[in-house]
């Protein structure tokens, strides 16, 4: 697992693995796991959950960007980078609200 995380961060992993295993799969399970494992009423738990989600989001965006062209067709690389930009804009809009 740590090998995958490192390879994705360095831009050495195949895009499909980074997108599917590092994107929607973890992106759906991680918030659920944090909700179930951490007490919702404490400030430290909310801060820890936010820190974990921000760290994951940063890793996912960097990994997707760097691995974008580890594909057979460059179209997928362009789509992956557009996805990263749209995700970043969406987060920025929600934070600034």
N, C-alpha and C positions, 0 to 999 in steps of 0.2 A: 504494500500500500504506500509506504513512504517513498519507494522507488518511483511509483507512478506520480505522486505529488511532485517530487523533485524533477522528473523528466518533463512533466507538463509545464512546470514553472520555467524551465530552461528552453521550452519550445521544441522539445525532442519527441513528444508523444504524438500519435496519430490524432487528427482532429476529431474523428468520430468518438474515440474513447474519452477525450477531454469534454466534448460537448455532452454526450449522454451520461457518462458516469460522473463527471465533475459538474455538470449543469443541472438539468431538471431532476435527476434522481436524488442527488444529495441536497439540492435546493428545496425539495419537497420533504425529505426525511429529517433534515437537520433542525428546522424550526419546530417540527413536531416532537422530536427527541428532546430538545431544550425545554419545551413546554411541559413535557411529562417528567423530566428529571429535576428541574429547578422549581423551587417554591415561587409562585407568581407574586406573592405579597411583599417580598423583600427587595430593597433597592439594589443590594449587591448582586442578586440573581438577575435582575433586569439589566444591570450594567454588564455582567458577564455574558449574558445572552447576546446583547448588542455587540459586544466586542468580538465574540465568536462569529456572529453573522457578518460583521464588517470585514473581518479577516478572511472569511470564506469568500465573500463577494469580491474582494480585491484579488485573491488568488485566482478565482474563476475567470475574472475579466482578463487578467494578465496572461493566464495560461491559454485561454481561447485566442487572444490576440496573437500571441507568439506561435501557437500551433496552427494558425489559420491555413497556412499553405502546405501543411503536411497531408496533402490529398492528391488524388489523381487529376481532378479538374479544378482549375483555379476559381471557378464560379463559387464553389463551396467555401473557399477561403475568403472571397469577397463578402459572401452572405454572412459568414461567421463574424467578420469585422463590423459589418453593419449591425448585426445583433448586439455586439458589445457596445457600440456607440448608442444604440437605442436603449439598452439596459442602463447605461450610465446616465443618459438624459432623463429616463424615467425616475431613477433614484434621486437625481438632482432636483427634479420638479417636486417630488414628495418631501424632500428635506426642506426645501425653501418655502413650502406652503405654510 
